[in-house]
Amino acid sequence: MKKKINYTLSVKASIDLKEIAVFTIKKFGIQQSEIYRDSLVEILNKLGKHPEIGREYIAIKDKMLSRYRFKAHTIFFYPLEEKIFVVRILGNNMSFIKHLKPK
């Protein structure tokens, strides 16, 4: 049985995921990259079911973004009707404000 996906990724969040995978493969290997990816997908689905576990962070374009720290990354999202929209997935050492600024 296929698992229900409870999130939608922005274009930038999709790029973030790819960059996380490339970095993790280079630094820790393919197996660790797959483990991290699977854990990240699991937490995205959990957030989609329970967006209230995120903490309100900042309003961008009339949407209140929430954030959730996951290991070395922070997930920025806002709730939709039955899932979440993931805006970015940023490394905890990155400037969040800089990377969340609308262009």
N, C-alpha and C positions, 0 to 999 in steps of 0.2 A: 504494500500500500504506500502510495506517495504521500510524503509529509506536506502539510499545508504551509505555504510560505506566508508569514505574517508581516512582511516588510517590503518596501520598494526602495531601491537605491537611486539616488541622484546620479547624474553623469560623473560628478566629482567623487562621490562615494565609491562608485565602481572603479575609478582610476586609483583611488586610495587603496582599495582591496588588492588590486593588481600590484601596486608598488609595495604593499606589505608582503605579499607573496614573494616577489622578486628579492626583497631584502632578506626575508627569513630563509629562503633557499640558499642565498649566498653565504649568510652568516651561520646558519644552523643545519642546513640540508633539507632535502625534499620531504622526508618523513616528518620532521618537526614542523615544516610549513603546512603540511596537510593536517596535522593535529591542531595547530593554531587556527587554521581556516575553519575546520569543523567546529571548534569551540566558539569561534566568532559567529558562525551561522546559527549555532544553538542559542547564543545570547541574543542575537537579533530577533529570532523567533520568540524568545521569552519576552523581550521588550515589546514586540508586536502584540502579545497577549496581555501584558501588564505594563503599559507605558508609565504608569504612576511610580514605578520603581526608579525612574530617572529623576534627576533634580532639575528644576527650572534653571535656565542659564541666562539667556539674553533673547530679546525680541529682534528678529530680522524680517524685513518685509512683511510686517503685520502678523508674523507667526512667532509664538513663544517657543524657542528651542529648549529642549531638555538635553541633558547630558548624562552619560553613564560611563563610568570608568571600567575598562576591561583590560586587565593585565597592563601592557605597555601602551595602550591606546584609549582614547575617549571617543565615544560614539555620540554624535549630535543628531537629534531627530525631533520630529513633532508628530503627534498622533493624528491619524486619519480615522475614518469611521470604524474599520475593523482591523487596522494594521497601523504601522508607523511608516513615515517617510524619512529615510536616512539621508541627511544633508551631507555630512562628512564623517570620516573615521580618521582621526588625527593622532599622531604620536604624542605622548604626554609631555614631551620636551618641546613641542612646536608652539608657536604663538597662535593661540586659538582665535583671538580677535582678528589678527591679520588674515588668517585663512578662511574665516567665516564672513568676511566683508563682502557685501554684494558688489559686483563690478559695474 
